[in-house]
Amino acid sequence: MRISTSQGWVAGSVTRQTLKDSTEAMIRRALLSGQMKPGEIYSANALASQLGISNSPAREAMMSLVDKGLLELVRNRGFRVVELTPQDKLEVYDLRMLIEVEAVRRAAQLDLDAETIQQLRALAEQTVEFSTHHDVSEYLEVDQSFHSSLVGLVGNRRWLDIVNTLRDQSRVNGFYAYLAEDNGLPTTADEHVAIAEAVISGDAERAAELMARHLDYAKP
């Protein structure tokens, strides 16, 4: 597998302190962008060699992505990129509707301080800014930060971990590449702003309604 520097895959970005995490982040990005193809098998050893790192952090990173449902371990061969079926995608969507919408409803019931409000608005505006770049991979990263911040307000780490995993599963194989067409990115970004304002104003039902409508783009 060749690492595309256009997708942020550069060995210099892998620091010693966060070797496994940095490697995992690079592989995850390649999976979400579709650079790593569904059904294909990739070797941890080959990846480690290309990055100039030892085999252990590369394999650990790929095993972590197995746990998150983005890769499958193929014994004695390597790691296969998961290819979600329509039923898989529907199951992920249904779960997101159940728990991500409820998280936003609860977030809107909180008494947010000024700093949190400022950060939430800044993240929403950042997605608007990135939506004009037409780079889906870059946009999805700031999109993830916004959604994680919303769910994180609830203060339940396991809830946040589950939502992040489901969001990654819904985006694997470059599934959202179509958002770069027909004004898709600016539309979803504007929805972020509306959701943020509903949460900030304390309108829990409005926030939940907007999030449910926002997730329509993820419905298979």
N, C-alpha and C positions, 0 to 999 in steps of 0.2 A: 504494500500500500504506500503510495506516495503522499506526503503531507503537503497540502496546498497552503502556502503562506497567505494567500488571499483570504483564507478562512481563519487566520490567526494561529496557524499551526507552525510555530517557530520554536526550535529547541531552546533558544535563548530566553524564552518566556517561562521555562520550567525552572523554578528556583529550588535550591537544595532543601529549604525549610518546608516547602509545601509540594514536594515532588509528586507524590501520589495524587494530591488534590488538583494540582495544575495539569497533570496528565489526564486525569478524569475529565476535567473541564474541557480540554481540547478535543477529546474523543466525543464527549457529549455534543459539542458544537457541530462536529462533523456528522454525527448521527441526525441531529435535528435539521441540518441544512440539506441533508440528502447526499452529501459528499461520500459518505460510506453507504454503499448500496444495500437495500434489503435483500436478505437471502445469501449474501456473500459472506465468506468466512475469512477472518483476519487473524493474523498471528501476533501474539503479545511479544514474542521475541523479535519479529521483524519491526514492529512498531518501536520497541526499545532501542534497537540498533539505529533506526532512522533518527530518533530523538537524541541519541548519544547518552542514554541512561541505562541503568541495569534492568534486568528482566523483572525483578520483584515489583517495583512501583508500577510498571506497565501492566503486569498481570493483576495486581491488586486493584488498579483503577478499572480494569475491564470486568473484574469480578463484582465490583461495586455496581457497575452498570447492569450486570446480570441481575443483581438484587432489585434493581429499579425497573426491570422489565424491558430494557432497551437492547440488551444483547442476550444470546443464548450460548451456553458452554457446549462445545462439541468435543467430546473426549478424544484426545490424541490428535486433534486437528487445529483447534483454536476457538474463535468466538464468531458466531453467526449473528448478523444484524437482524433483529426481530422485524417481521413483516406482519403488521396487524391486519386481521381480517375485518370486514365490515361489522361483524358481530363484536369483535374486540373493541372497535372504535365506539360502537353504541354503548357498550358496557362502561367504558371510560367516561363517555359523555353523561350517562345517567348518574354515575357516582359524583361527577363534578357538580351537576345540578343539585344533588342532595346536600353536599357538604360545603361547596364553595359559596353557594348562594346563602346558606345559613350562616356561614362565617361572616359574610358582609353584613347580614342583618344584625348580628350580635355586635359587630364593630361599630355600627351606627348607634347603638344603645350606650356606648361608652362616653365618658366625659373626657374628651381629648384635650391635651394641653396645647398651648400655642406652638411649641416646637414640633409636635407631632403633626399638627394641622399644616404647618409650613412645609414639612418634609413630604407629606402626602400630596399636596398641591404641586410641589416641585417634581415629584415622580410622574404625576399625570401629565404635566406640561412637557416633561422630557420625552414621553412617548409621542406627543404631538410633534415635537421637534424632529425626532427620528423618523416619523412617518413620512416626511417629505424626502428622505434620502433614497427611498425605494430599495433599500437593502433589507430584505426580510430577516436575514440572520442577525444583523445588528438590532433591528427593531424588536425581534423576539426576546433579546436579552433585557432590554429596558422594560418590555412588556412583563417579563417574568419578575423583575424587581418590583414593579407596581403591584402586581397581584400578590406577591409574597408579602409585601408590606401590609396590604389590606388584611390578609388572613393572619399575619403575625400580630396584629392588634389584639386579637382574641387572647393571646398569651398561652396558647396550647401548642407545644412544640410538636407533638405527634400529629396533630391536626395539620399543621403547616407542612410537615414532611410528607404526609399522604397527598395533600393538594399538589405540592411540587412534583411528586412522582407521577401523579395522574396527568398533570399538565405536560410533562415531558413525554409521556406515552402517547398523548394525543397529537404531539407535534413531530414524532419520529418519522424518518423517511422524507423529510421536506414536505409534509402534508399541507402546511400553510403557505406554500410558495405562491399559491393563487392570489393571496392577499395583495401582492404587488400590482395586481391588475385591477382595473375598474374602481380606483379610489378606495380600495379595501383597507389599506393601512391608515389613511387619515380618518376614515369612518370609525374604525375600532379605537383609534386614539382619542377622538372626540368623546366617545362613550366613556373612556376612562375618566375624563374631566367631569362628566355628569355624575358618574358613580362616586367619585371623590367628594364632590360637593354635597351629594345626598348623605354620605357618611358624616361629613363635617357638620352638617346642619342637624344631624340626629334623626333624620327621617328614615327609620329602619325599613319600613315596608317599601318605600320608594327605592331605597338602595338595593333591596333584594330583587325588586321588579326589574330594575335596570341591569343588574348582574345577570339575571336569568335571560333577559333579552340579548345581552352582550354575548352570552355563551352560545347563542344560536349558530355563530360561525363555526363552532366546533362540532356541530351535529353532523354525523355522517349521512 
